[in-house]
Amino acid sequence: MREAYNRQSDSLGFNKVQLTPRNIRNEVFKFYREHLHPLKPSPSFKHCLMWALQSQQFTLNWQFDFTHQLNYAAVEANWRLALDASAADNANIVFAAAFAPEKRGTPPGDWHIDHYNGVDFHTVCLSAMDQREDANNAQMEDMLNQERRSTAPIPPDEFDLTNTFGLFDGLYADSAHASGTEHASDDADGRPPGMQPAYRDEEAMHQAEREEDDEFDSADAPRERNRYVDDEAVCDDDDDDHDDDDDDGSSQD
């Protein structure tokens, strides 16, 4: 077991990511996104590769010992295009990225200079961390400002009651005008705003008259005399007459 551990520990790439000509750009970009984004100005591929190797997380594969080295100008040009879309405005960068030079070892132009010469990984990593913190604080401050503006009450001095009353008057005039040609002359009768139009008075008068008529019709009509009661009364009168006659006769006797 100890022997196997010693054999593994003697390996150059023990517990490190192997960088090959096929994966080197993607692995260095992952390293940049994790440790250096959003460092400004954007670093070159050369410096990002140096910092990745300084972090002890990566090692170069054996293929770089032979004829599989990268095209320096092409790698830097493609790296610049990946980090900054506006780099496509520079014809020299596009040419270096897409077209092979006359000599393979031709260095890139001045466009690849990033002013990070002599800066180690720990220093640039702290700088990137500070820039991320500043960007997060600015974003949080913008969110708080938007929330304050959305929930802030309207100051009393900015609320003009005169304009509010004028707005209500305009809405009332528009609603009266839209009610139809029948009531189109209500605004011209000289009544103050808020008072009911003249036709409402007429409707109220007609309604009162109808209610009075209904009350009069519904009142108790004169009750007709009962025919039976009348006949009984006539019979009583006849009986009284007969009694008077009998009394007269007896007195004569």
C-alpha positions in Angstrom: 0.0 0.0 0.0 2.8 2.4 0.9 4.5 1.6 -2.4 1.4 2.4 -4.4 1.1 5.7 -2.7 4.7 6.6 -3.4 4.3 5.7 -7.0 1.2 8.0 -7.3 2.9 10.9 -5.4 5.9 10.8 -7.7 3.6 11.6 -10.7 3.8 15.2 -12.0 0.0 15.3 -12.5 -1.0 13.9 -9.2 -4.4 15.4 -8.2 -4.1 18.0 -10.9 -6.1 18.7 -14.1 -4.1 17.7 -17.2 -4.0 20.5 -19.8 -3.8 19.1 -23.3 -3.8 21.0 -26.7 -7.4 19.9 -27.0 -8.8 21.1 -23.7 -6.5 23.8 -22.6 -8.7 26.7 -23.7 -11.8 25.4 -22.0 -10.0 24.5 -18.7 -8.3 27.9 -18.5 -11.6 29.6 -19.2 -13.3 27.7 -16.3 -10.4 28.8 -14.1 -10.9 32.4 -15.2 -14.7 32.3 -14.5 -14.2 30.8 -11.0 -11.3 33.0 -9.8 -10.8 36.1 -12.0 -14.2 37.2 -13.4 -15.0 40.1 -13.9 -11.4 41.4 -13.7 -10.9 44.6 -15.7 -9.1 45.0 -17.9 -9.5 41.5 -19.2 -6.4 39.4 -18.9 -4.6 37.7 -21.8 -4.6 34.0 -22.2 -0.9 33.9 -21.4 -1.4 35.4 -18.0 -4.5 33.3 -17.2 -2.4 30.2 -18.0 0.4 31.4 -15.8 -2.0 32.0 -12.9 -3.7 28.6 -13.4 -0.3 26.9 -13.1 0.6 29.0 -10.1 -2.6 27.8 -8.4 -1.2 24.3 -8.4 -4.5 23.0 -9.8 -3.3 22.3 -13.4 -0.3 20.8 -15.1 0.7 20.6 -18.8 0.3 17.3 -20.5 3.3 15.5 -22.1 2.1 16.4 -25.6 3.5 19.9 -25.1 7.0 18.4 -25.0 6.9 17.6 -28.7 5.3 19.4 -31.7 1.9 20.1 -30.2 2.5 23.6 -28.9 -0.2 26.2 -29.6 -0.2 28.9 -32.1 0.4 31.9 -29.9 -1.2 34.6 -32.0 -4.3 32.5 -32.8 -4.9 31.5 -29.2 -4.6 35.1 -27.9 -6.9 36.3 -30.7 -9.6 33.7 -30.0 -9.3 34.3 -26.3 -9.8 38.0 -26.8 -12.9 37.4 -28.9 -14.3 35.1 -26.2 -13.9 37.6 -23.4 -14.9 40.8 -25.3 -17.3 40.8 -28.3 -16.2 44.3 -29.3 -12.8 42.8 -30.1 -14.3 41.7 -33.5 -14.1 45.4 -34.5 -10.3 45.0 -34.8 -9.4 43.4 -38.1 -6.0 42.3 -36.8 -7.6 40.2 -34.1 -10.0 38.6 -36.5 -7.2 37.9 -39.0 -4.9 36.3 -36.3 -7.8 34.1 -35.0 -8.9 32.8 -38.4 -5.9 32.8 -40.7 -2.6 31.0 -40.3 0.4 33.4 -40.4 3.4 32.9 -42.7 5.5 31.7 -39.7 4.0 29.6 -37.0 5.8 31.4 -34.2 4.7 34.9 -35.2 3.8 36.7 -31.9 0.5 38.6 -31.6 0.2 42.3 -32.1 0.0 45.0 -29.5 -3.7 44.3 -29.0 -2.9 41.4 -26.7 -1.1 43.6 -24.0 -3.0 43.5 -20.7 -0.6 45.3 -18.3 -0.5 42.4 -15.9 3.2 41.6 -16.3 4.8 40.7 -12.9 1.4 40.3 -11.1 1.1 37.0 -9.3 -2.0 34.9 -8.9 -2.9 35.8 -5.3 -2.7 39.6 -6.0 -4.9 39.4 -9.1 -7.3 37.0 -7.3 -7.8 39.6 -4.5 -8.3 42.3 -7.1 -11.0 40.3 -8.8 -12.7 39.5 -5.5 -12.9 43.2 -4.7 -14.4 44.0 -8.1 -17.0 41.3 -7.7 -17.9 42.7 -4.3 -18.2 46.2 -5.6 -20.4 45.0 -8.5 -22.7 43.1 -6.1 -23.0 46.1 -3.8 -23.9 48.4 -6.7 -26.5 45.9 -7.9 -28.0 45.6 -4.4 -28.0 49.4 -4.0 -29.9 49.7 -7.3 -32.5 47.2 -6.1 -33.0 49.1 -2.8 -33.4 52.4 -4.6 -36.0 51.0 -6.9 -37.9 49.5 -4.0 -37.7 52.9 -2.1 -39.1 54.7 -5.2 -41.9 52.3 -5.6 -43.0 52.4 -2.0 -42.3 56.1 -1.2 -45.5 58.2 -0.3 -46.3 61.3 -2.3 -45.2 64.4 -0.4 -48.1 66.7 0.6 -46.6 69.7 -1.2 -46.6 67.8 -4.5 -50.3 66.9 -4.3 -52.1 69.8 -6.0 -55.8 69.8 -5.0 -56.6 72.4 -7.6 -55.5 70.1 -10.4 -57.5 67.3 -8.8 -60.7 69.3 -8.7 -60.1 70.3 -12.3 -59.7 66.7 -13.3 -63.0 65.7 -11.6 -64.8 68.6 -13.4 -63.4 67.4 -16.7 -64.5 63.8 -16.0 -68.0 65.0 -15.0 -68.3 67.0 -18.2 -67.2 64.1 -20.4 -69.6 61.7 -18.8 -72.5 64.2 -19.2 -71.6 64.7 -22.8 -71.4 61.0 -23.5 -74.9 60.3 -22.0 -76.5 61.1 -25.4 -78.1 63.9 -27.3 -81.2 63.9 -25.0 -79.1 65.3 -22.1 -76.6 67.2 -24.2 -78.0 70.6 -23.0 -77.5 69.8 -19.3 -74.1 71.4 -19.2 -75.4 74.7 -20.6 -78.2 75.3 -18.0 -75.8 77.3 -15.8 -75.9 74.9 -12.9 -72.8 74.5 -10.7 -70.8 71.3 -10.9 -72.2 68.4 -8.9 -75.8 69.5 -9.0 -78.3 67.3 -10.8 -79.4 68.4 -14.3 -82.8 70.0 -15.0 -84.3 66.9 -16.5 -83.8 65.1 -13.2 -86.1 67.7 -11.5 -88.8 67.0 -14.1 -88.5 63.3 -13.7 -88.8 63.7 -9.9 -91.9 65.9 -10.3 -93.6 63.3 -12.6 -92.7 60.6 -10.2 -94.3 62.4 -7.3 -97.5 63.0 -9.3 -97.7 59.3 -10.2 -97.3 58.4 -6.6 -100.1 60.8 -5.6 -102.4 59.3 -8.3 -101.6 55.8 -7.0 -102.4 56.8 -3.5 -105.7 58.4 -4.5 -106.7 55.4 -6.5 -105.8 53.0 -3.7 -107.9 55.0 -1.1 -111.1 53.4 0.2 -114.0 54.1 -2.1 -117.5 54.9 -0.5 -119.0 51.6 0.8 -122.3 50.6 -0.8 -125.1 50.0 1.5 -126.1 46.5 2.1 -129.3 45.6 0.3 -130.3 43.3 3.2 -129.9 46.0 5.7 -132.0 48.3 3.6 -134.9 45.8 3.3 -134.8 45.2 7.0 -135.1 48.9 7.6 -138.1 49.2 5.2 -139.8 46.3 7.0 -139.3 47.9 10.4 -140.9 51.1 9.1 -143.9 49.2 7.8 -144.3 47.5 11.2 -144.2 50.9 12.9 -147.0 52.2 10.6 -149.2 49.2 11.4 -148.7 49.7 15.1 -149.6 53.3 14.8 -152.8 52.4 13.0 -153.7 49.8 15.6 -153.1 52.3 18.4 -155.3 54.8 16.7 -158.2 52.3 16.2 -158.1 51.2 19.8 -158.2 54.6 21.1 -161.2 55.4 18.9 -163.0 52.4 20.3 
